């Protein structure tokens, strides 16, 4: 059976995020350990890079959200002395 690239990357993301062994994942999926290792070798760096980019994007989004919250909390200063 030929698996799609997205599926293979999904298996690698699962390995990375959970630390599941090739043996256990093989038992759960019936995909051979050598195949899982091959996918891990092939896609690990790409998946790690994607995870890093997503983490950075979420961090920027959170920082922007905090700036907006602070601005709304303290306002522009208009009407403070009325």
C-alpha positions as CSV (number, residue, x, y, z in Angstrom):
1,X,0.0,0.0,0.0
2,X,1.3,3.5,-0.9
3,X,0.6,6.1,1.7
4,X,0.2,9.8,1.0
5,X,2.9,12.2,2.1
6,X,0.6,14.0,4.5
7,X,-0.2,10.7,6.3
8,X,3.5,9.9,6.6
9,X,4.2,13.3,8.1
10,X,1.2,12.8,10.5
11,X,2.9,9.6,11.7
12,X,6.2,11.5,12.2
13,X,4.3,14.3,14.1
14,X,2.8,11.6,16.3
15,X,6.2,10.1,17.0
16,X,7.6,13.6,17.8
17,X,4.7,14.8,20.0
18,X,4.1,11.6,22.0
19,X,7.5,9.9,22.0
20,X,5.8,6.7,20.9
21,X,8.2,4.0,19.9
22,X,8.3,2.5,16.4
23,X,7.4,-0.8,17.9
24,X,4.2,0.4,19.7
25,X,3.1,2.5,16.7
26,X,3.7,-0.4,14.4
27,X,1.5,-2.6,16.7
28,X,-1.2,0.1,16.6
29,X,-1.1,0.7,12.9
30,X,0.3,-2.5,11.3
31,X,2.9,-0.3,9.5
32,X,6.3,-1.9,9.8
33,X,8.9,-0.5,12.1
34,X,11.4,-0.1,9.3
35,X,8.8,1.9,7.3
36,X,8.1,4.1,10.3
37,X,11.8,4.7,10.9
38,X,12.3,5.6,7.2
39,X,9.4,8.1,7.4
40,X,10.9,9.5,10.6
41,X,14.3,9.9,9.0
42,X,12.8,11.5,5.9
43,X,10.3,13.9,7.4
44,X,11.5,14.6,11.0
45,X,13.4,17.8,10.3
46,X,10.6,19.2,8.2
47,X,8.0,18.4,10.9
48,X,10.2,20.0,13.5
49,X,10.7,23.1,11.4
50,X,6.9,23.3,10.9
51,X,6.3,23.0,14.6
52,X,8.9,25.7,15.3
53,X,7.2,28.1,12.8
54,X,3.8,27.4,14.3
55,X,5.1,28.0,17.8
56,X,6.6,31.3,16.7
57,X,3.3,32.3,14.9
58,X,1.3,31.5,18.0
59,X,3.7,33.5,20.2
60,X,3.4,36.5,18.0
61,X,-0.4,36.2,18.0
62,X,-0.4,36.0,21.8
63,X,1.8,39.0,22.1
64,X,-0.4,41.0,19.7
65,X,-3.5,40.0,21.7
66,X,-1.8,41.1,24.9
67,X,-1.0,44.5,23.3
68,X,-4.6,44.9,22.2
69,X,-5.9,43.9,25.6
70,X,-3.6,46.4,27.3
71,X,-4.6,49.2,25.0
72,X,-8.3,48.5,25.6
73,X,-7.7,48.3,29.3
74,X,-6.0,51.6,29.6
75,X,-7.5,53.2,26.5
76,X,-6.1,56.0,24.5
77,X,-6.3,58.4,27.5
78,X,-9.3,60.3,26.1
79,X,-11.9,61.0,28.7
80,X,-9.7,60.0,31.7
81,X,-9.9,63.5,33.2
82,X,-13.5,64.3,32.6
